[in-house]
Amino acid sequence: MFLPSIASSCVQTCRRIQLGGFIPRPSLFASGPSILSAPVLHLVSVSGSAHSSALLVPQTELHGPIVMRLSSNPLSLLRPFLQPPPPPVFHRCCPSTLLANGSTTSCRRVSTDGPTCQSVVGQDSVEVLGHSFPRDHFTNVTPKVLSKVGRNLHNQAHHPLWLIKERIKAHFYSAYTGRWGTPLFSVHDNLSPVVTVEQNFDSLLIPPDHPSRKPGDNYYLNRTTMLRAHTSAHQSEMVRSGLDAFLLAGDVYRRDEINASHYPVFHQMEGVRLFSSHELFSKVKNGEELSLFESGGRRTPHKQEMHTLEAVKLVEFDLKRTLTRLVTHLFGEDLEVRWVDCYFPFTHPSFEMEVRFQDDWMEVLGCGVMEQELLNSSGAGNKLGWAFGLGLERLAMVLYSIPDIRLFWSQDERFLKQFRVQDIHQPICFQLLSKYPPLHNDISFWLPGSRGSEEGRESFTQNDFYELVRSVGGDLVEKVSLVDEFTHPKTGRRSLCYRIVYRHMEHTLTQQEVRLIHQQIERAAEVELGVQGRY
C-alpha cells in the first residue's frame, strides 16, 4: 500500500521534530489544525490502554544479490552479465522475453517458504513458483526480476532486513497485548508475491485509469496477474478472514529509477488495526454517547462523509502515537523526522513520514484512516481502522548506515557477518567493505518519431530505458540520470543524454570492463527501444 506513484499532491508541511513524546508535538499528519488540539486531547488523554494504541499492518520490499569473486582475469568476472542466455529481447519497450535456461520443479504453494522454484520467461508462458501463466501483450517481467522471487531476504535469519522485521515484531508483541496477555497483532510474512490485478488495484479502490496501473511502473505476468506492487494487495483478504490487528511483510516489485535508494525488488511491512465502537470509546468520558458513524455527513480534508469527527480524531491520534513509538523504539530520540499530508485512494485522511538520511529527506512510510468502502466490502463495515506501510530497506539503511540498496543482495561474507548478532536489539553500524571508485559513461540518442509526431515520444518511457539498463548491466549499475535534452530546431527531433554510473560492490572495475557493458546497452537501446544512437 501507499505507492509513491499513487501519492499525488503531497503537501510538504515539513515538520521537523526530535522524536520524544508524541503528546506535546504538533500534528504529524493533518493538513489542517493539529489533531492534538484541545478537543482531541480531551478525548484521548484518558485512553492509554493497548486497545487505544495503534496497530500495525506490514508493507515490505525485496531485492536480489549479485556475487562476483576476485579473479586474475577481470573480464571473466563480467561474462555472466555480458553474455546472458540468450540476448535480451523486449516487446513494446519491455524486456519481457529475456529467456532463462532450465526447467521448473513442481512445488505449488500459496506461501514462498521452502526451496525456491526456478522462474522462467518462456515463449508462450511465464513460470513462477511452480505455476505457469500464459503470456500476452501485458507481459513485461524479466528473468533478472524473476530470479529474486522466492529469495525472501526478510525471512533469512540475521539478514539486516530480517533483523529490522524482527525488531518491529518484538515491539508490537510487547507493546500491544490482548486481554489475556497474548500479542494483539498477528504476523504474516510468507504470502506469495504473485497476485491478481484485482487484488493489487481494484480491492484498494484504485481507479482503472489511475497512472499507478501502467505497465511502465509494474511487472505484469499477463493482463490479469502480476507481481505485487505493495503488500496491501492482501489487505482485503486478511480483513475478510476476520483479522482486525495484523502485520504483513513481504517482497514487492516496481519498475523505477536507478539510484542508491531504489531497486526493482524491495520489502514492505504493513500494519492494520480496526476498532469497534466499544474499543475506541471505552476509555473516553461519556464514550457511550459517541458513535463511529453519522448520517448526512460530508467529506472534508479531515474526515470521510460517514465518519464522526471525534471517531476519526481518536483513530488518527492512535495511528500517530503508534508510529511515533515505533520509530523512537527503532532509532532513539535523535532522528530528524517530518510529516507530509498526502493522498492515497485507499485512506482518508492520508499522511507520509520522511526521515533525514545522507543530507536528504527519505520517505519511509505512508499511512491513514482506511476508506470505509474497503471495510464494508471486506465484511467489517461496523468498524473504523487505520493502516500504514513502511519500507524495510529504507529503515535498515538509516538504522544500520547502509549507503546503497544493492548491498542487501550481497552474498559477501564481509557484509553478512556484520549482522550475525545474538540480540536483535544490539546496535550495529555497518562498516564499508571498501569504497570502490565509480566509472561513468554517457549514452545519447534520438527518440523515435518524426517532426511533430507524438507517437515516438509516447513509445519511449524512462522506466523502459531503466529496465533495459538493469537487464544488461545488472547490479553493476549504481545510478542512471538524465543530464541533457535537445530538440533540433529544423527537424523537431528530440535527443536525450543519460549518464550511467557503474560501481561494483566488491572490487574495482576498469573502463575496459565497463565499456563492454555500455556497448551492449547502446545496441540494445537501438534494437529494443527504437532510438537512434548518437555515439
Salt bridges, closest charged atoms under 4 A:
GLU166 OE2 - LYS165 NZ 3.54
GLU166 OE2 - LYS169 NZ 3.23
ASP189 OD2 - LYS165 NZ 2.79
ASP202 OD1 - ARG213 NH2 2.46
GLU237 OE1 - HIS234 ND1 3.46
ASP244 OD2 - LYS383 NZ 3.25
ASP251 OD1 - ARG228 NH2 3.00
GLU257 OE2 - HIS262 NE2 3.79
GLU294 OE2 - LYS303 NZ 2.95
GLU305 OE1 - ARG299 NE 2.82
GLU316 OE2 - LYS313 NZ 3.99
GLU316 OE2 - LYS320 NZ 2.95
ASP318 OD1 - ARG321 NH2 3.69
GLU336 OE2 - ARG16 NH1 3.40
GLU354 OE1 - ARG338 NE 2.54
GLU371 OE1 - ARG299 NH2 2.99
GLU393 OE2 - HIS63 NE2 2.11
GLU393 OE2 - HIS267 ND1 2.58
ASP404 OD2 - ARG406 NH2 3.02
ASP412 OD2 - ARG414 NH2 2.76
GLU413 OE2 - ARG420 NH1 2.37
ASP442 OD1 - ARG499 NE 2.76
ASP464 OD1 - ARG255 NH2 3.03
GLU467 OE1 - ARG255 NE 3.80
GLU478 OE2 - ARG406 NH2 3.30
GLU478 OE2 - ARG503 NE 2.59
GLU485 OE1 - ARG494 NH2 2.58
GLU522 OE1 - ARG515 NH2 3.37
GLU522 OE2 - HIS518 NE2 3.79
